[in-house]
Amino acid sequence: MEGELRDVAIEIERLEREWSEMLHDVKPPEMDEFYMQCIYRVPPDIRENNPEAYTPRIVSIGPYHHNSFGKMEELKLKYFKGFLNRTRLPMREFVVKIKEMEESNIIRSCYAATIQYNVDYFLKMILVDACFIIELFLRCHRYSEWEEKDPLLLKPWMLNYIQRDLLLLENQLPFFVLEQLYNLTGMNEKLLDITFNYFENTSLRNMCPRESPKHFTDLLRSSIISSSKLGLEKLKECEEVNHVYSASQLTEAGLKFKASPNNSLLDLTYSKHGVLSMPILNIHATTEALFRNMMAYEDCHLSSTKIIIQYVALLDFLINTEKDVDILVDKKIIVNWMGDAKAVVTMINHLSSSIVMPDFNSHYFSICNSLNEFYENPRNKYKAIFIHEYFNTPWKIASTSAAIMLLLLTFIQTVNKEMGC
């Protein structure tokens, strides 16, 4: 009996020792640096809807897609050398700065997914990618000085692909890394301004944010929010919205759609007179990728207000058919550079796939309620039903008009008979 008890005690001590060793270097979750995370891998259920929208085509930045394009890795080194020649700073200063950031673990902590590279390789990758980006931005900022000398500036199609790739959520460096390396040069212009000038997108009518972003995907999102006059990001979220009538249904009920002069895409307004004002939305080949990556960032980043997701959800309510797109195009609210109304419907309806719909902010919630109330007003509702039933197609319009004309002629004939004419 004593032997059995001794064996049990030995077994308990062994397990205690092994399991204690297992937890030796483990920190409790509240001590983890998850609050630093801002660069994510797109969740599989979101990615599978359109993998290409999240995948770089020509240049990989950071660890998630590293070394996907061999030729571009060679070009990055040339830009790195160009940046060193421009600054005339010794390599040591950049090594010291990047090591300083890594020792505090602030670079790795920005990546939500586990990074497999060892420290030296990881730091080299970050430094090369960062200096490539900064040098590219500086050359584009002084375009006239470089347009005949730079291999990328001679190929606009490559520049377009690179700009698109640099905005993908999985293809990011922390912006503070770029800033700290750039600040070593002592240049007068702020990197944020130079960066915004590079990405400024007239079709999104964005505005340079006041604060430095976490990365370029966040910059795009922040620049759209910064152009808003409504302070939407500060509004409290209200309740879930399950349904809003489509643009064609609302039009049939008598609602007017109007292109708004507001700069921000987000600044939709509703007038009690039955007018929905919407800022102009340009839809082109890269629109889907830009929205998908901003939405994926909002979905992954816990502290992010999901304002882009809410805006897209509102569009999704309004657009169900090609007729809805045609109405918004006709009102100059949507500028369809894709040319195909069906492609716009497909894009809008698929953007929110697998994204958890948040509660709407109070402004959007009020607009949704107002639109539904407008349609469900008995006078407007029956007007919509009448128009839909009798004036929905050219054949219905022709037959309804003929019937009305026949009734009118019959009425006139009856009146004439009664008057003895």
N, C-alpha and C positions, 0 to 999 in steps of 0.2 A: 504493500500500500504506500509506504514511504517513498519507494522507488518511483512509483507512478506519479506521485505528487511532485517529486523532484524533476521528473521529465517534463511535466506540464509547466513548472516554473521556468525551466530552461527554454522551453518553446516560447513562452510569453516574453521572456527577456530578448530572445532572438528577434521576434516580430516587432517588439518595441524599438529595438535598435535599428532594424531595417527601415521601418516606417518613419522613424524620426529622421534618418538620413535622407529619405525620400523628400522630406519637407524642409531640409536644411536651407536650401537656397530659394525657397518659394516664399513669395510675399503674399499677404492677404489681399483680396481684390481692391480694397479701399486704398491700399498703398501702391497699386499698379498705376502706371502712367497712361491709362486709357484715355484720360481727358486730353492728352496730346494728339491722339489719333485723328487724322483728317484725310489720309490718302488710303483709299479702300480698293479692294477687289470687288467688282460688281457682283452681287449675289447671283448664283446660277439661275434661279427662277426668273430674274430680270434679264440677265444676259441672253438667255436662250431665245428670247423674242426677236432679237436682232444682234447677233454677236459682232457683226462688222461695225456697228455703231460705237462699240467700246474698244475696238482693237486698232492700234496704230497701223498705218499703211506704208510709211516711208521712214519714220524715225522713232526710235524707242528712247524713253527718258526714265531714269530711275530703275529700280530692281525688278519690277513685275514683268516687263517685256524686254529685259536687257539683252543686247546682242542679237536682236531679231533681224537686223539689217547690216550685214558686214561692211558694205561700201560706205554706209553712213557713219560707221564707227571710225573709218579712216578719215572721213571729212571732219568729224568732230575734233579729232586730234589736230588737224590743220587749223581749225578755228581757235582751238585752245592755244596753239602757238601764236596765232595772230593776236589773241587777247594779251598774251605775255609781252609780245613786241609792242603793243599799243601802250601798255601800262609801264613798261620798263622796270617792273618790279621783279625781284628774284623769286624763284619758285618757292624758296623757304617761307616767305610770308604767307603764301596761300596754304602751304602744308601746315604751318603752325595754326592758322585760323581754322582750317577744316578739322584738325586734330582736337583743337580746343572745343569745338562744337560736339564732336563725337564723344569726348571724355565725359561730357555731361549727359550723354545719351539722348540729346534732344532731336537728333536727326532720325535715328531708328525708331524712336517713340512715335513719330508722325505716321509711320506705316502700320496699318492695322493687321496686315498679314505677316506671317513669320518670314524673315529674310535669312536665306541660307548662306550668303557670302561671308567670308571671313572679313575681319576689320580692314586690313590693308586694301583688299580688292574692292570692298564696299566704298571706302573713302575715295579711292582712285576714280571709280565710276561716278560718284557724286560730283567730284571736282571737275572731271572732263565734261560731263553733261551740263553742269552749271556754267562753266566758262564758254562752252559752245553756245548756249542760249544767250548769254549776255553779249557776246561778240556779234551774234546774228542780229540781235535787237539794235545794237549800236550802228551796225552797217545799214540796216533798214532805216534807222533814224536819220542817217546822213546819206540817203539813197543816191543823191546826185554825185557824191564823191566816190561811190563804189560801184555804180551800175555797170561800168565797163570793165571792172576788175574782178568782181565776185562771181564765182561759179553758180551760186544759187540765184542771185539777182538777175542773171542772164536766162534763167528758166522759171518764169512766173508760175507755171503749173506745179513745180516742185515747192515753191513758196506757199502756194495755196494748200497743198497736202500737209506741209510742215505746220502751218498755222492751225489747221484742223487737228492734227495729231497732238499738238501741245495743249489742247483744251480737253483732252480725254482724261477722265478721272483716274484711270490706272496708270497714266503716263506722266506722273507729276513729281516735282521736287518741292520741298517746303520753300515757300517764298523767302523766308528769313535767311536761308542759305545763300540765295542769289543776292539778297541785299547786303549781307555781311561781306561777301567776296567783292561785290561791286564797290562798297564803301572804302575798301582798301585803296582804290585807285585815286580817291580824292576828287573825282569828277563832280561838277557843280549840280548838274541836273539830277533830280530824284529818279531812281530806278522805277518807281511806281508809275511816274508820268511817261517814261520811255516805254515801259511795258504796255500801258494802256494805249499809247499811240500805235503800237504794233498790232494790238488786237482790236482796236476800235472798229466797230462793225456798224456801219450806217443803217443797215437793214434792221438791226435790233435797237437802234437809237439809244445806245447806252451812254453812261456818264461815268467819269473816273471817280471811284470811291474815295472817301477821305482817309480811310484806314487801310493799311497794308493787308492784302488777302492772305489766306493760308496757302493758296496755290493758284494756278491759272484757272481751273474750273470754278473755284470760289470767286476769282476776279470777275469772270464773265457774269456769274450770278449776282455778285455784289454791284456790278456796274449797272445792271438792269434795275435792281432795287433802288440804287442811288438816284436814278432818274425819276423816281416816283414822287409825286407831290402829296400823296395820300398817307404816307407813313404806314404802309400796310404791314411792314414787318413788326411794328410795335403794337399792332392791334391784337387783342385777345382772340383766341379761337373760340367759336361759339358751339355750333352743333353740326352734326353730319347732314349733308344734303344728298338725298337719294334720287331726286328726279328734277329736271328742268325741261320745259318744252323746247323743241328744236326751233331753229331760226325760221324754217318754212311754216311751222305751226303758228309761231308768234306773229309772223308777217300776215298770215291769213286772218288772224284775230285783230289786226289793225296796228300792231306794234311797229314803230319806225326804228330802223337801224341807221346810225349816223357815224361817219368817221370822225374820231376825236382829234383835236389839235394837240392833245397831251403827248409828251415825248415818250413816256414810259408805257411799255406794252401792258403793264399791270393796271393802269389807271382807267378801269371801266367805271362808268357812272350811269345811273338811271334817273330819268326825269319822271315826275309824277304824271306828266302829260303823255306817257307811253312812248318814251324815246330812250333807247339804249345806245350810249355813245361808247365806241371802242377804238382805241388807238390802232394805227395801221400795223399789220403784221405781214412782213415779207416772207414768203415761203420759197426756199430754194433747195438745192441738192444737199446742203450740209445742215439744214435746219433740224432735221430729226436727230442727228448725232449730237448737236449742241444741247437740245432740250433733254434728250435721254441722259446725258452725262450730268447735267445740272440736277435733274430729278433723282438720279441714282445717288448723287452726293447728299441731297436733302434726305433721302430715305435712309442712308447709312449714318449720317452725322446727327447724333442725338440732340445737340444744342442748336441745330439749324431750324429756323422757321420754314415750314414747307410751302412757301408762297408760290414758287414756280409750279409745284405739283397742283396747287389749288387753281392757278390760272389755266393750266392745261386741262384740268378736270372740267372747268367751266366751258372751255372750248369744246370739249368732248360732248357735253350736254347739248350745246347749240348745233353741233355738226354731226348729223347721222347719215345724210344722203348727199348726192351731188347737187341736188336742188338747194340744200342749205349753203353749200360752198358758193354756188352761183349767186345767191342773194348777197352774201358778204363780199364777193368780188365786185358785183354790180354797185354796191354801196361804197366801193373803194376802201373797205376795211381790210380785206385780204388782197395782197398782190401775189398772184400765183405764177412764180417764175418756172414752176414745173410744167405748167401748161395743161395738165390733166386734172380735172376736178376729182376724179375717182382716186387718184394718187394722194390727194390732200385728205380725202375722207379716210382712206386706209391709214395714213400716217397719224392723223389726230386720234383715231379710234384705237390705235395700237400703242400709243405712247404710254398710256397709263396701265398697260397690261402688267400684272404681278406687282404693281406699286400699291401699297396700302393707302387708301384714300383717307386723308386727315379730315378733322373737323375744319370747316371753313372759318376764315376770320370774319369779324362782325360785318365788315363792308360787303364782302362777297356773299355772305349769308343773307344780308338784306336785299341785295340785287336778285338773288335766286328766288327769294320769297316774293318779291315785287313782280318778277316775270311770271311766276306761276299764278299769282293773284290776278294779274292782268288777263291772262288767258282764260282763267276760270270765272271771271266776271261774266254772268249769263249773257249779256248783250254781246260781248266780244267772242264768247265761246260759240254761240249759235251763228254768229257771223262767220267764224272760222269753219264751222261745220258746213254751212251753206256754200261757202267758196270752195271748200275741198270737194264737196259732192257734185257741184254743178259747174265749177270753173277750173277744175284741176288739170284738164288736158285740152288741147285744141279742139278735139271732137266734142267734148262736153261743153266747151264755150260756144261752139257753133250750134249745137243742138239746143242748148239753153237759150241762146239769143234768138234762134228761130221760134222756139216755143213762146218766148216773151213777145216777139213781134206778132205772132199769130193771135195771141190773147189781146194784144193792143188793137190789131185790125178788127177782131171780132167785137171788141168793146166799142170801137168807133162806128162800126156798121150798125150795132144795136142802138146806139144813141141817135144815129141818123134816121133809123126807121121810126123811132118813137117821136122824133121831131117832124116826121112827115117829109123828110128830104128825099 
